[in-house]
Amino acid sequence: NNMEAVLAAAIGCMGLAWMPDFLAADALADGRLQQVLPALPTHPGQFSLLWPGGRHPSARLRVFIDYAVAHLFQGAPEKGTAGIKSFQAQ
């Protein structure tokens, strides 16, 4: 379940790996990895940020959320917050 370990194993020629595209992007670009099954659907990854219910995110948390959206999903088909879902636990 550790994507960094999956990436390291794939780069080390230990087999095929299916991982979020943002994680493989640098290794694909510089030739350490090669896409071999292009017909498979891409895996953009999924992240969840949780904080206590009934609170608005603090300024620090808001900065982190904005950073994560801007940098973790570079290269995703839809940029920005269009794919972000928010709900409050009951």
Buried (B, 14 or more C-beta within 10 A) or exposed (E): EEBEEBBEBBEEEEEEBEBBBBBBEEBEEEEEBEEEEEEEEBBBBEEEEEEEEEEEBEEEEEEEBEEEBEEEBEEBEEEEEEEEEEEEEE
